[in-house]
Amino acid sequence: MRKQIRVVLLGLLMALCTGGMTLYAADSTPPRPIDVIGDAASPSLLPPLPFAKASMDLPRFHKEKAEVKRSQQSLPEAKVEEEESISSPVQLAAPTIESVEEARSNGQKWIEVNLTEQKTYAWEGDQLAGEFLISSGLPGTPTVQGVFRMRVRTRSQTMSGGDRAAGTYYSLPNVEWVQYFYADYSFHGTYWHNNFGHPMSHGCVNMTNEDAEWLFRWSMPEYAGETRWLSATEDNALLVYIHE
């Protein structure tokens, strides 16, 4: 009888000790905090980087700047050699919403992405130079919002990511007219769907190849057909304003 009483008391004691605790599985991962991006319009908080979004083999200086983990797969030897020869991107003041108003009033080129309309607008001051249907990020992999600058460009590249075990792996060769404005987020041509006007991406701004080429050449009129990575200069580090 005494033994049974001890077992009951021990059970009650353990229940009291653990009653106020939240127990997690050993392999569980705590929620990711929201990323606050330094060159985004303050004071808004931006969504976290998409969990499934992969490294896009950006030049090393860019990935260090954005604190993006380098892909475990090595780049082709020729590409690494080109990567090593790239100078760091120009250092400009962090853009704000006031920077957009300044570009508008001074006749500068800048880019607007309206996520609600699923459209990208190319502006020269307050004059509209181009308007395009786009596909932004899906709900689980949203496109970041804020004010950014173009940072690095390339004529084409392979984009891959996701998880083979989960069935989300993708590998897309020859993605054309790529322009990165923050971390792994870019404008680029898209040949694997034609559903523009609706969210479809892992966070990038999908455009038709024709529209992406137009935006690339308009953003960088001095482009001379180079196939290497091209860091932004003071003249072509255009403002990018993304909002709902």
DRENDO-1510 file (C-alpha; in Angstrom, 1 decimal, always signed):
<recs>
REC; n; res; u; v; w
REC; 1; MET; +0.0; +0.0; +0.0 .
REC; 2; ARG; +2.8; +2.4; +0.9 .
REC; 3; LYS; +4.5; +1.6; -2.4 .
REC; 4; GLN; +1.3; +2.5; -4.3 .
REC; 5; ILE; +1.0; +5.8; -2.4 .
REC; 6; ARG; +4.7; +6.7; -3.2 .
REC; 7; VAL; +4.0; +6.0; -6.9 .
REC; 8; VAL; +0.9; +8.3; -6.9 .
REC; 9; LEU; +2.8; +11.1; -5.0 .
REC; 10; LEU; +5.7; +10.8; -7.4 .
REC; 11; GLY; +3.3; +11.1; -10.4 .
REC; 12; LEU; +1.7; +14.2; -8.9 .
REC; 13; LEU; +5.1; +15.8; -8.3 .
REC; 14; MET; +6.2; +15.2; -11.8 .
REC; 15; ALA; +2.9; +16.6; -13.2 .
REC; 16; LEU; +3.4; +19.8; -11.1 .
REC; 17; CYS; +7.0; +20.2; -12.3 .
REC; 18; THR; +6.1; +19.9; -16.0 .
REC; 19; GLY; +2.7; +21.4; -16.0 .
REC; 20; GLY; +3.9; +24.9; -16.9 .
REC; 21; MET; +6.5; +23.8; -19.4 .
REC; 22; THR; +6.2; +23.5; -23.2 .
REC; 23; LEU; +7.8; +20.4; -24.5 .
REC; 24; TYR; +9.5; +20.3; -27.9 .
REC; 25; ALA; +10.6; +17.4; -30.0 .
REC; 26; ALA; +14.4; +17.0; -30.0 .
REC; 27; ASP; +14.5; +17.8; -33.7 .
REC; 28; SER; +12.1; +20.7; -33.7 .
REC; 29; THR; +13.2; +24.1; -34.9 .
REC; 30; PRO; +12.1; +27.3; -33.1 .
REC; 31; PRO; +10.2; +29.8; -35.2 .
REC; 32; ARG; +12.4; +32.1; -37.4 .
REC; 33; PRO; +12.4; +35.7; -36.5 .
REC; 34; ILE; +11.4; +38.3; -39.0 .
REC; 35; ASP; +14.4; +39.7; -40.9 .
REC; 36; VAL; +14.9; +43.4; -40.7 .
REC; 37; ILE; +16.7; +44.5; -43.8 .
REC; 38; GLY; +19.0; +47.4; -43.4 .
REC; 39; ASP; +18.5; +48.9; -46.8 .
REC; 40; ALA; +14.7; +48.7; -46.7 .
REC; 41; ALA; +12.2; +51.5; -46.1 .
REC; 42; SER; +12.1; +52.1; -42.4 .
REC; 43; PRO; +10.3; +51.3; -40.1 .
REC; 44; SER; +8.5; +48.4; -41.8 .
REC; 45; LEU; +9.5; +44.8; -41.0 .
REC; 46; LEU; +10.0; +42.6; -44.0 .
REC; 47; PRO; +9.1; +38.9; -44.2 .
REC; 48; PRO; +11.8; +36.3; -43.6 .
REC; 49; LEU; +13.8; +34.9; -46.5 .
REC; 50; PRO; +11.8; +32.0; -48.0 .
REC; 51; PHE; +12.9; +28.8; -46.3 .
REC; 52; ALA; +13.0; +26.8; -49.5 .
REC; 53; LYS; +14.9; +29.5; -51.5 .
REC; 54; ALA; +18.3; +28.3; -52.6 .
REC; 55; SER; +21.6; +30.0; -53.1 .
REC; 56; MET; +21.7; +31.2; -56.7 .
REC; 57; ASP; +25.4; +31.1; -57.1 .
REC; 58; LEU; +25.9; +34.8; -56.6 .
REC; 59; PRO; +29.3; +36.3; -56.6 .
REC; 60; ARG; +31.1; +35.9; -53.3 .
REC; 61; PHE; +31.2; +39.5; -52.3 .
REC; 62; HIS; +27.4; +39.8; -52.8 .
REC; 63; LYS; +26.7; +36.7; -50.7 .
REC; 64; GLU; +28.9; +38.0; -47.9 .
REC; 65; LYS; +27.2; +41.4; -47.9 .
REC; 66; ALA; +23.7; +39.8; -47.7 .
REC; 67; GLU; +24.9; +37.0; -45.3 .
REC; 68; VAL; +23.6; +34.3; -47.6 .
REC; 69; LYS; +25.0; +30.9; -47.1 .
REC; 70; ARG; +27.2; +29.7; -50.0 .
REC; 71; SER; +26.0; +26.7; -51.9 .
REC; 72; GLN; +27.7; +23.4; -51.1 .
REC; 73; GLN; +28.2; +22.7; -54.8 .
REC; 74; SER; +31.2; +24.4; -56.4 .
REC; 75; LEU; +30.8; +26.7; -59.3 .
REC; 76; PRO; +32.4; +25.6; -62.6 .
REC; 77; GLU; +36.1; +26.6; -62.7 .
REC; 78; ALA; +35.6; +29.3; -65.4 .
REC; 79; LYS; +32.9; +30.9; -63.4 .
REC; 80; VAL; +34.9; +30.9; -60.2 .
REC; 81; GLU; +37.7; +32.7; -62.1 .
REC; 82; GLU; +35.3; +35.4; -63.3 .
REC; 83; GLU; +33.9; +35.7; -59.8 .
REC; 84; GLU; +37.2; +36.4; -58.2 .
REC; 85; SER; +37.9; +39.2; -60.7 .
REC; 86; ILE; +34.7; +41.2; -59.8 .
REC; 87; SER; +35.2; +44.3; -57.7 .
REC; 88; SER; +32.9; +45.0; -54.7 .
REC; 89; PRO; +29.7; +46.8; -55.6 .
REC; 90; VAL; +29.6; +50.6; -55.1 .
REC; 91; GLN; +28.7; +51.7; -51.6 .
REC; 92; LEU; +25.8; +54.1; -51.7 .
REC; 93; ALA; +23.6; +55.4; -48.9 .
REC; 94; ALA; +20.9; +53.1; -47.8 .
REC; 95; PRO; +17.8; +54.0; -49.7 .
REC; 96; THR; +14.5; +55.0; -48.1 .
REC; 97; ILE; +11.1; +56.0; -49.3 .
REC; 98; GLU; +12.5; +59.6; -49.5 .
REC; 99; SER; +15.0; +58.3; -52.0 .
REC; 100; VAL; +12.1; +57.3; -54.2 .
REC; 101; GLU; +10.6; +60.8; -54.0 .
REC; 102; GLU; +13.9; +62.3; -54.8 .
REC; 103; ALA; +14.3; +60.1; -57.9 .
REC; 104; ARG; +10.8; +61.0; -59.0 .
REC; 105; SER; +11.4; +64.7; -58.7 .
REC; 106; ASN; +14.9; +64.6; -60.2 .
REC; 107; GLY; +14.0; +62.7; -63.3 .
REC; 108; GLN; +16.1; +59.6; -62.3 .
REC; 109; LYS; +15.3; +56.1; -63.4 .
REC; 110; TRP; +13.7; +53.9; -60.7 .
REC; 111; ILE; +11.6; +50.7; -60.6 .
REC; 112; GLU; +8.3; +50.1; -58.9 .
REC; 113; VAL; +6.8; +46.7; -58.2 .
REC; 114; ASN; +3.1; +46.6; -57.1 .
REC; 115; LEU; +2.4; +43.2; -55.6 .
REC; 116; THR; -1.4; +43.7; -55.5 .
REC; 117; GLU; -1.5; +44.6; -59.2 .
REC; 118; GLN; +1.2; +42.1; -60.0 .
REC; 119; LYS; +2.9; +44.7; -62.2 .
REC; 120; THR; +6.4; +46.3; -62.5 .
REC; 121; TYR; +6.7; +49.9; -63.6 .
REC; 122; ALA; +9.8; +51.5; -65.0 .
REC; 123; TRP; +9.9; +55.2; -64.3 .
REC; 124; GLU; +12.0; +58.1; -65.4 .
REC; 125; GLY; +11.2; +60.7; -62.8 .
REC; 126; ASP; +7.4; +60.8; -62.9 .
REC; 127; GLN; +7.2; +59.6; -66.6 .
REC; 128; LEU; +6.3; +56.0; -67.2 .
REC; 129; ALA; +8.8; +54.3; -69.5 .
REC; 130; GLY; +7.5; +50.7; -69.2 .
REC; 131; GLU; +4.8; +48.6; -67.6 .
REC; 132; PHE; +4.9; +44.8; -67.3 .
REC; 133; LEU; +2.8; +42.0; -65.8 .
REC; 134; ILE; +4.9; +39.9; -63.4 .
REC; 135; SER; +4.6; +37.0; -61.1 .
REC; 136; SER; +5.9; +37.6; -57.5 .
REC; 137; GLY; +6.4; +35.2; -54.7 .
REC; 138; LEU; +3.8; +32.7; -53.5 .
REC; 139; PRO; +2.3; +33.1; -50.0 .
REC; 140; GLY; +4.9; +30.7; -48.5 .
REC; 141; THR; +7.8; +32.4; -50.3 .
REC; 142; PRO; +6.8; +36.0; -50.5 .
REC; 143; THR; +8.7; +38.8; -52.3 .
REC; 144; VAL; +10.4; +41.2; -49.9 .
REC; 145; GLN; +8.9; +44.7; -49.6 .
REC; 146; GLY; +10.8; +47.9; -49.1 .
REC; 147; VAL; +13.2; +50.2; -51.0 .
REC; 148; PHE; +16.4; +48.6; -52.4 .
REC; 149; ARG; +19.0; +49.2; -55.1 .
REC; 150; MET; +20.1; +47.0; -58.0 .
REC; 151; ARG; +23.3; +45.3; -56.8 .
REC; 152; VAL; +24.5; +42.7; -59.3 .
REC; 153; ARG; +23.5; +41.4; -62.7 .
REC; 154; THR; +24.2; +38.5; -65.1 .
REC; 155; ARG; +23.1; +37.7; -68.6 .
REC; 156; SER; +22.0; +34.1; -67.6 .
REC; 157; GLN; +22.5; +31.5; -64.9 .
REC; 158; THR; +21.2; +28.2; -63.5 .
REC; 159; MET; +18.9; +28.6; -60.6 .
REC; 160; SER; +18.2; +25.6; -58.3 .
REC; 161; GLY; +16.9; +24.9; -54.8 .
REC; 162; GLY; +14.3; +23.2; -52.8 .
REC; 163; ASP; +14.4; +19.7; -51.2 .
REC; 164; ARG; +14.5; +16.4; -53.2 .
REC; 165; ALA; +13.0; +14.5; -50.3 .
REC; 166; ALA; +10.1; +16.9; -50.0 .
REC; 167; GLY; +9.6; +16.9; -53.7 .
REC; 168; THR; +10.2; +20.6; -54.0 .
REC; 169; TYR; +13.6; +20.5; -55.7 .
REC; 170; TYR; +14.0; +22.5; -58.9 .
REC; 171; SER; +16.8; +23.2; -61.3 .
REC; 172; LEU; +16.3; +25.8; -64.0 .
REC; 173; PRO; +19.1; +26.3; -66.5 .
REC; 174; ASN; +19.6; +29.4; -68.6 .
REC; 175; VAL; +17.5; +31.8; -66.6 .
REC; 176; GLU; +18.1; +35.0; -68.5 .
REC; 177; TRP; +18.4; +38.8; -67.8 .
REC; 178; VAL; +18.9; +38.5; -64.1 .
REC; 179; GLN; +19.1; +41.6; -61.9 .
REC; 180; TYR; +19.5; +41.1; -58.1 .
REC; 181; PHE; +18.3; +43.8; -55.7 .
REC; 182; TYR; +18.5; +42.0; -52.4 .
REC; 183; ALA; +20.1; +38.7; -51.3 .
REC; 184; ASP; +18.7; +36.0; -53.6 .
REC; 185; TYR; +15.8; +38.2; -54.8 .
REC; 186; SER; +15.9; +39.3; -58.5 .
REC; 187; PHE; +14.1; +40.3; -61.6 .
REC; 188; HIS; +14.6; +37.6; -64.2 .
REC; 189; GLY; +13.2; +36.1; -67.4 .
REC; 190; THR; +10.9; +33.1; -67.0 .
REC; 191; TYR; +10.3; +30.3; -69.5 .
REC; 192; TRP; +8.7; +27.6; -67.3 .
REC; 193; HIS; +5.3; +29.3; -66.9 .
REC; 194; ASN; +3.1; +31.8; -68.7 .
REC; 195; ASN; +0.8; +32.7; -65.8 .
REC; 196; PHE; +1.9; +36.3; -65.4 .
REC; 197; GLY; -0.4; +38.5; -63.3 .
REC; 198; HIS; -0.5; +35.8; -60.5 .
REC; 199; PRO; +2.0; +34.9; -57.8 .
REC; 200; MET; +4.1; +32.0; -59.0 .
REC; 201; SER; +7.7; +32.4; -57.7 .
REC; 202; HIS; +10.0; +31.5; -54.8 .
REC; 203; GLY; +10.3; +35.2; -54.1 .
REC; 204; CYS; +11.8; +36.6; -57.2 .
REC; 205; VAL; +10.0; +38.9; -59.7 .
REC; 206; ASN; +9.2; +36.6; -62.7 .
REC; 207; MET; +8.9; +38.4; -66.1 .
REC; 208; THR; +8.7; +37.2; -69.7 .
REC; 209; ASN; +12.2; +36.9; -71.2 .
REC; 210; GLU; +11.3; +39.8; -73.5 .
REC; 211; ASP; +10.2; +42.1; -70.6 .
REC; 212; ALA; +13.2; +41.1; -68.5 .
REC; 213; GLU; +15.6; +41.9; -71.3 .
REC; 214; TRP; +14.0; +45.3; -71.8 .
REC; 215; LEU; +14.3; +46.1; -68.1 .
REC; 216; PHE; +17.9; +44.9; -68.0 .
REC; 217; ARG; +19.0; +47.0; -70.9 .
REC; 218; TRP; +17.0; +50.0; -69.7 .
REC; 219; SER; +18.5; +49.7; -66.2 .
REC; 220; MET; +22.0; +49.3; -67.7 .
REC; 221; PRO; +22.1; +51.0; -71.0 .
REC; 222; GLU; +25.9; +50.6; -71.2 .
REC; 223; TYR; +25.5; +46.8; -71.3 .
REC; 224; ALA; +27.8; +45.5; -74.1 .
REC; 225; GLY; +26.9; +41.8; -74.1 .
REC; 226; GLU; +29.1; +40.6; -71.2 .
REC; 227; THR; +28.4; +37.2; -69.9 .
REC; 228; ARG; +30.2; +37.6; -66.5 .
REC; 229; TRP; +28.7; +38.9; -63.3 .
REC; 230; LEU; +28.3; +42.7; -63.4 .
REC; 231; SER; +28.3; +44.6; -60.1 .
REC; 232; ALA; +26.2; +47.8; -60.0 .
REC; 233; THR; +27.9; +51.2; -60.5 .
REC; 234; GLU; +26.8; +54.5; -59.1 .
REC; 235; ASP; +25.0; +55.2; -62.4 .
REC; 236; ASN; +23.0; +52.0; -62.7 .
REC; 237; ALA; +22.3; +51.0; -59.1 .
REC; 238; LEU; +18.7; +51.9; -59.7 .
REC; 239; LEU; +16.2; +52.2; -56.9 .
REC; 240; VAL; +13.7; +49.4; -56.6 .
REC; 241; TYR; +10.5; +50.1; -54.6 .
REC; 242; ILE; +8.3; +47.1; -53.8 .
REC; 243; HIS; +5.0; +47.4; -52.1 .
REC; 244; GLU; +1.5; +45.9; -51.9 .
</recs>
